[in-house]
Amino acid sequence: MLRGANGQEYSVATTTVLGEGVGGNGATAVPVQASIAGSAANLAAGTSLSLLSPVAGLATRGTILAPGISGGADAESDASLRARVLERKRAPAHGGNTADYVAWTKAALPGVTRVWVTAEAMGPGSVTVRFVMDGVRENGIPEAGDVDIVQAYLEAVRPVTAKVYVVAPIAAPLDFSVALAPDTLAVRAAVTASLADLIARERVPGDGDGAGKLLLSRLREAVSAAAGETDNAVSVPAADVVPDVGEIFTLGEITWLGAP
């Protein structure tokens, strides 16, 4: 057994012969899995795990390789379940329509907050499903394991004639150049939070037909609404922005230009 800096315990997932799959400095990559379910067991690459009981001849500490220990999600909250049930009552099952795929995706995986369904993007009879997990995954973008879970669930409930493709939206960082008054750290932080909130609330994956457009007026409004702001000028972006097909906006870098 091993323990991470987060206090959680992990076990070796499969029998591993030391010396096989050797990495740098004579290290051996060993697959591990968390002893508990949930997001508390996720650990970033570069952090360490330590043996609970030292073994002669082995280092007591190892480094987690990329992409880290991930895939843990917490159980669905009562509020989320209640909202999902009410949503289903408003849109009863109809044998595989858009509302069905939204409901199925949310039922498949705790933490799914929004779902987008596109018909025949991958050919006749195809259904493409994209989803985000706001507040659960970084920028809400689902991990590969999340996509696999939803894909398997939809395969079990889809109409027999449908070909379902579950894909994660691709993060498209949206950069800004902002002149700000007063140009203080506190007001910069407020502007950053306001832009991040707007993008998270209004973003939609691009579909090649204008979906996901963020209006420049709304972006400027978010800057103006930040606590402590008295004046600003947004020079980047210079116009409305639209994500490419399958992309979804996230907050990128903000370049601060001083007072406007």
Secondary structure, 3 states (H helix, E strand, C coil): CEEECCCCEEEECCCCCCCCCECHHHCECCCEEECCCCHHHCECCCCEEEECCCCCCCCCEEECCCCCECCCCCCCCHHHHHHHHHHHHHCCCCCCCHHHHHHHHHHHCCCCCEEEEEECCCCCCEEEEEEECCCCCHHHCCCHHHHHHHHHHHHHHCCCCCEEEECCCEEEEEEEEEEEECCCHHHHHHHHHHHHHHHHHHCCCECCCCCCCECHHHHHHHHHCCCCCCEEEEEECCCCECCCECEEEEEEEEEECCCC
